[in-house]
Amino acid sequence: TRPQQSRRQDQLSITNSTVRRNTRPKRITRQRLEEARRLQAKTNLTQDFCDSLLGECVAHDEWDLVLEVLEVMKEAGHRQIRSTYRASLQACKSVQNAGSAKEILSAMKLANVPPEIIDYELVISTMCQRNRIDRNAWWRSALHLQREAAETQMQDLSVATYEAIFRCLTDDRQWKESLRLLKFMEETGADSFNKTRPALSTYRNILECCVSSNQVEQAVQVLHS
C-alpha cells in the first residue's frame, strides 16, 4: 500500500489510493533526485526542475520519492505552486495515470490553488485515455468533472476534450449519457459565446455511439435534429 502522508502544506494532499503498476525503472527517477540534491547544494536548483521531477514521481506512483523531492524543495526554498501541480497533471496524462491525476486536482483545491480550465482538460483527457485501456468506468468521473468545470469556470472545455468524453462514452456504449451531453452543449452553446458548441465531428461521435449501442432510432433522430 502507498505510505500514509500528512496534510502539512509542504506535502501533497494525496492519500488512500490504489498503487498502480510502475512501468518506469525507479533508478531513473532516483538519479534525477540525486541530481536535484547536487543542484540544491550549489544553490542552482530551480522551481522548474523540481516541478518536473515531482511530476515524474507522482505519475509513476513513486510515493516514497515524492516525499524526498518535497523535502529537497523545502530545503531549497521552493514550494508547491500552480506550475508544480500542472507539471504533475501533464506527467500523469503522458502515462495515462487517471487515479493520480484525479488526486492532484483534489490536492489543488485543498491547497487553495483553484484549478483552471486547462487543469480540468488534462484530468478529463487522462481519464478518457485510461478508460480505453482498462474500461473502469472512468467516463463517470470525466462527466462529473465536466459538470464541475461548467459550474466553476468562465471558459468552457475545448471541442477536443468534449470529443474525448464522447469517445469514452462510445467505448462503454453509454448512448443516453452521450445524448445528455450533446443537449447540454447545444443549449449552453446557443446562449453564450464562452461555451463550446457541437462540431460536425461531435455529431459523428454521437451517431457512432448510438449505432454501436444498437440505438438506430436515436441515431436517426440525431440526424434529423
Salt bridges, closest charged atoms under 4 A:
ASP10 OD1 - ARG8 NE 3.40
ASP10 OD2 - LYS74 NZ 3.64
GLU34 OE2 - ARG37 NE 3.69
GLU56 OE1 - ARG24 NH2 2.89
GLU56 OE2 - ARG32 NH1 2.19
ASP61 OD1 - ARG2 NH2 3.45
ASP61 OD1 - ARG20 NH2 3.26
ASP64 OD2 - LYS26 NZ 3.23
GLU68 OE1 - ARG30 NH1 2.97
GLU68 OE1 - ARG37 NH2 2.88
GLU103 OE1 - ARG2 NH1 3.06
GLU116 OE2 - ARG82 NE 3.64
GLU116 OE1 - ARG86 NH2 3.13
ASP119 OD2 - ARG82 NH1 3.71
ASP119 OD1 - ARG86 NE 2.44
ASP134 OD2 - ARG130 NE 3.00
GLU148 OE2 - LYS109 NZ 2.60
GLU148 OE1 - HIS144 NE2 3.69
ASP171 OD2 - ARG132 NE 2.69
ASP172 OD1 - ARG135 NE 3.98
GLU177 OE2 - ARG180 NH1 3.09
